[in-house]
Amino acid sequence: MIQTESLTLVTEWDKTFPKSDVIDHQKVTFPNRYGITLAADLYTDLYMPKGTEGKLAAIAVCGPFGAVKEQCSGLYAQTLAERGFVTLAFDPSFTGESGGQPRYMASPDINTEDFMAAVDFLSLHERVDAERIGICGICGWGGMALNTAALDTRIKATVVSTMYDMTRVNANGYFDAEDSEEARHAKREAMCAQRLADLQAGEYALGGGVVDPLPEDAPDFVADYYDYYKTPRGYHSRSLNSNGGWNVIGCQSFMNQPILRYSNEIRSAVLVMHGDAAHSCYFGRDAYANMLDGNAYADNKELLIIPGASHTDLYDGGESKVIPWDKLDSFYRQYL
């Protein structure tokens, strides 16, 4: 029998968004192939009897990178459940309520596996049609979702929202400003020195979450993050971005592992969604273009640019409520 870890899960509602009156919510756990047990929130329609004839389409949701399921991935999951899907918002390995030691590490491989393990769970669920499963990745988990869609043929539809390519930003810096061998060598040297410092100290140093207090000269995108992660709008006690952040060496392996290498071999449907006022919009535009390059299955790929939307506006809608829920609903219904 596949062994699972024993996790301590919070039972009360502790999300950053209100609980829906029409949705049934329950905590669930499931293992990935590395033996790490993941914690998730399963959302289903409260008024659809379990004996209802026919199984339902399902969607696994994760992100942003450094967030927890009590933040915007849970909002996406609950809202899509209100529209009739079975949805699952999960914490990645080493973070939130999920298992895995040491804490606050990230891995292109293990985090891709996290998404595949969520698909495993949904495929075997009694209320889910295993032939109608999609995924949704937000922020850094948008890039991870594309990597998973290129690997997992069970996935029929993928939405990536306000995405980052975490391998690109780690290797090249923001806006590719550090895209040189010299800059990458300096980063590698610093990471290797930090590994030894951590071992000597007997603990892993944290890189720090979103800066607090916010400097007066902070770039707009830093202020955008602060407005979500450090205010009642999106703060959560288990969120890395709201608190101490990842370990300094937590994302070391991302520098050498471009996760979008085979995105132009994705055959299933993909919707890339980004705000044109987001600092990260270049990730979405480029990922979409690369996905179409030489892809014989380009007709089911779509780029949706939302005018005036910042990066975090697509976390929870922002003041203007810009998340196009009807579009997400119709996209998933078309392809699931």
C-alpha positions in Angstrom: 0.0 0.0 0.0 1.2 3.5 -0.8 2.2 5.2 2.4 1.0 8.7 3.3 2.0 11.2 5.9 -0.2 12.1 8.8 -1.1 15.8 8.4 -2.7 18.2 10.9 -5.3 20.1 9.0 -7.3 23.2 10.1 -11.0 22.4 10.3 -12.5 25.9 10.5 -12.9 28.2 7.5 -9.8 30.3 7.4 -9.8 31.5 3.8 -9.2 35.1 2.5 -12.6 34.9 0.8 -16.2 34.3 2.0 -17.6 30.8 2.1 -20.2 30.1 -0.5 -23.6 29.1 0.8 -24.2 26.7 -2.2 -20.9 24.8 -2.1 -19.8 21.8 0.0 -16.2 22.1 1.2 -14.0 19.4 2.7 -10.3 18.9 3.4 -8.7 15.9 1.6 -5.2 14.5 1.3 -3.4 12.5 -1.4 0.1 11.4 -2.1 2.4 12.3 -5.0 4.9 9.8 -6.4 7.7 11.1 -4.2 5.8 10.0 -1.1 4.8 13.5 -0.1 1.2 13.9 1.1 -0.6 16.9 -0.2 -3.4 18.8 1.5 -6.3 20.2 -0.5 -9.7 21.7 -0.4 -12.4 19.8 -2.4 -15.3 21.9 -3.6 -18.6 20.5 -4.9 -22.1 21.7 -5.4 -24.0 21.4 -2.1 -27.4 21.0 -3.8 -26.4 18.3 -6.3 -27.2 15.0 -4.7 -24.3 12.5 -4.6 -26.5 10.0 -6.4 -27.1 12.4 -9.4 -26.8 10.4 -12.6 -23.6 11.1 -14.5 -20.2 12.1 -13.4 -18.9 15.7 -13.5 -16.0 17.5 -15.0 -13.2 18.5 -12.6 -10.5 21.1 -12.3 -7.3 21.1 -10.1 -6.1 24.6 -9.1 -2.9 25.8 -7.6 -0.9 29.1 -7.2 0.3 31.7 -6.9 4.0 30.7 -6.3 4.5 31.1 -2.6 0.7 31.3 -1.8 -1.6 28.8 -0.1 -4.9 27.3 -1.0 -6.7 29.6 1.4 -5.8 32.5 -0.9 -6.7 32.9 -4.6 -6.5 29.3 -5.8 -9.3 28.5 -3.3 -11.3 31.4 -4.7 -10.9 30.1 -8.2 -11.8 26.6 -7.1 -14.9 27.7 -5.1 -16.2 30.0 -7.9 -15.8 27.3 -10.6 -17.5 24.8 -8.3 -20.5 27.2 -8.1 -20.6 26.8 -11.9 -21.0 23.0 -11.6 -17.4 21.6 -11.7 -15.8 19.5 -9.0 -12.7 21.5 -8.0 -9.6 20.9 -6.0 -7.3 23.6 -4.6 -4.1 22.2 -3.2 -1.0 23.3 -1.3 2.2 22.3 -3.1 4.8 20.1 -1.5 6.8 21.6 1.3 4.3 24.5 1.8 1.0 25.3 3.6 -0.7 22.3 5.1 1.0 19.8 2.7 3.8 17.5 3.8 7.4 17.3 2.8 10.7 18.2 4.5 12.5 20.5 4.6 9.9 23.2 4.4 9.8 26.1 1.9 11.6 24.3 -0.9 10.5 24.3 -4.6 11.3 22.0 -7.4 10.3 22.1 -11.1 10.0 18.3 -11.1 8.2 17.8 -7.7 5.9 20.7 -8.3 4.9 19.4 -11.7 4.3 16.0 -10.0 2.0 17.8 -7.5 -0.3 18.8 -10.3 -0.2 15.2 -11.7 -1.0 13.8 -8.3 -4.0 16.1 -8.1 -5.2 14.7 -11.4 -4.7 11.2 -10.0 -6.9 12.1 -7.1 -9.7 13.6 -9.2 -9.5 10.7 -11.7 -10.3 8.2 -9.0 -13.0 10.3 -7.3 -16.5 8.8 -7.4 -18.2 12.0 -8.7 -15.6 12.8 -11.4 -15.5 11.8 -15.0 -11.9 10.9 -15.5 -12.1 11.8 -19.2 -13.1 15.4 -18.3 -10.3 16.8 -16.1 -8.7 20.2 -16.4 -6.1 22.3 -14.4 -5.7 25.9 -13.6 -2.3 27.5 -12.6 -2.0 31.0 -11.2 1.2 33.1 -11.3 4.2 30.8 -11.0 1.9 27.9 -11.1 0.8 29.0 -14.6 4.2 28.0 -16.0 4.0 24.8 -13.9 0.5 24.1 -15.4 1.9 24.3 -18.9 4.7 22.0 -18.1 2.2 19.5 -16.6 -0.1 19.8 -19.7 2.8 18.9 -21.9 3.5 15.8 -19.8 0.0 14.6 -18.6 -2.2 13.4 -21.5 -5.2 13.0 -19.1 -5.5 16.8 -18.9 -8.1 18.0 -21.5 -8.0 21.8 -20.7 -5.6 24.2 -19.0 -6.0 27.8 -17.9 -3.0 29.8 -16.9 -3.7 33.1 -15.2 -1.3 36.0 -14.8 1.5 33.5 -15.2 5.2 33.5 -14.4 7.8 31.2 -16.0 9.7 30.6 -12.8 12.7 29.0 -14.6 13.0 32.1 -16.8 12.8 34.7 -14.0 15.3 32.8 -11.8 17.8 32.4 -14.7 17.3 35.8 -16.3 15.9 38.1 -13.6 12.9 40.3 -14.1 12.4 41.5 -17.7 15.4 39.4 -18.7 17.7 42.1 -17.3 20.2 39.5 -15.9 20.3 37.3 -19.0 24.0 36.7 -19.2 26.4 34.0 -18.3 28.2 36.3 -15.9 25.0 37.2 -14.0 24.0 33.5 -13.7 27.5 32.5 -12.6 27.3 35.1 -9.8 23.9 33.7 -8.7 25.2 30.1 -8.7 28.2 31.1 -6.6 25.9 32.9 -4.1 23.6 29.9 -3.9 26.4 27.4 -3.4 27.9 29.6 -0.6 24.4 29.8 1.0 24.1 26.0 1.1 27.2 25.8 3.2 26.1 28.6 5.4 22.8 26.9 6.0 24.5 23.6 7.0 26.8 25.4 9.3 23.9 27.3 10.9 21.8 24.1 11.2 18.8 25.7 9.5 17.8 27.1 6.2 17.8 30.9 5.8 14.6 32.5 4.5 14.7 34.8 1.5 12.0 37.0 2.8 8.4 37.4 1.5 6.9 40.6 0.2 8.8 43.6 1.6 7.2 45.2 4.6 7.0 48.1 5.3 6.7 49.1 1.6 9.4 51.6 0.6 8.3 54.8 -0.9 10.3 54.2 -4.0 9.1 50.6 -4.5 8.4 49.6 -8.1 4.7 49.4 -9.0 4.8 45.6 -9.2 6.2 45.4 -5.6 3.4 47.7 -4.4 0.9 45.5 -6.3 2.2 42.4 -4.4 2.1 44.3 -1.1 -1.5 45.3 -1.6 -2.5 41.7 -1.9 -0.2 39.7 0.4 0.4 42.2 3.2 -3.1 43.6 3.7 -6.4 42.0 4.8 -7.2 41.6 1.1 -5.0 38.5 0.8 -2.8 38.0 3.9 -2.6 34.5 5.3 -0.5 33.2 8.2 0.6 30.1 6.2 1.5 32.0 3.0 5.2 32.2 2.3 4.7 35.5 0.4 2.8 37.0 3.3 5.5 36.1 5.7 9.2 34.9 5.6 9.2 33.7 2.0 11.0 30.7 0.5 14.3 29.4 1.7 17.2 31.4 0.0 18.2 28.2 -1.8 14.6 27.1 -2.3 14.5 27.7 -6.0 18.1 26.9 -6.9 17.3 24.2 -9.5 15.0 26.4 -11.5 17.9 28.2 -13.0 19.0 25.2 -15.2 15.6 23.6 -16.0 13.4 25.5 -18.5 10.0 24.1 -17.9 8.4 25.3 -21.1 10.8 23.5 -23.5 8.0 21.2 -24.9 5.0 23.5 -24.5 4.6 23.5 -28.3 3.8 19.8 -28.1 0.7 20.3 -25.9 -2.2 18.9 -27.8 -5.0 19.7 -25.3 -6.8 23.1 -25.0 -5.0 26.0 -23.3 -6.2 29.5 -22.3 -3.5 31.9 -21.4 -5.0 34.9 -19.5 -3.1 38.0 -18.5 -3.7 41.7 -17.7 -2.0 44.2 -20.0 -1.0 46.4 -17.0 0.7 43.4 -15.3 4.5 43.6 -15.0 4.4 39.9 -15.8 2.5 40.1 -19.0 5.5 39.3 -21.1 5.6 35.8 -19.6 2.1 35.1 -20.8 2.6 36.6 -24.3 5.9 34.8 -24.9 4.6 31.5 -23.4 1.6 31.6 -25.8 3.8 32.4 -28.8 6.2 29.6 -27.9 3.3 27.2 -27.4 2.1 27.8 -31.0 5.5 27.6 -32.6 5.4 24.5 -34.8 2.4 23.1 -32.9 0.1 21.0 -35.1 -2.6 21.5 -32.4 -2.8 25.3 -32.3 -6.5 25.7 -33.0 -7.5 25.1 -29.4 -5.0 27.6 -27.9 -6.1 31.1 -26.9 -4.5 34.3 -25.5 -6.8 36.6 -23.5 -5.4 40.0 -22.6 -7.5 41.9 -20.1 -7.2 45.7 -20.5 -6.1 47.6 -17.4 -5.6 44.6 -15.2 -2.5 44.3 -13.0 -0.8 41.1 -11.9 -2.7 40.7 -8.6 -6.0 41.8 -10.1 -6.3 38.3 -11.5 -5.7 36.9 -8.0 -9.1 38.0 -6.7 -10.5 40.3 -9.3 -9.1 43.6 -7.8 -11.4 46.6 -7.3 -12.8 46.3 -10.8 -13.6 42.5 -10.5 -11.8 41.7 -13.7 -11.5 37.9 -13.5 -13.6 36.8 -16.5 -15.5 34.0 -14.8 -17.9 33.5 -17.8 -15.0 33.0 -20.1 -13.4 30.4 -17.8 -16.7 28.7 -17.5 -17.3 28.5 -21.3 -13.7 27.5 -22.0 -13.8 24.6 -19.6 -17.3 23.6 -20.8 -16.1 23.5 -24.4 -13.2 21.3 -23.8 -14.1 19.2 -20.8 
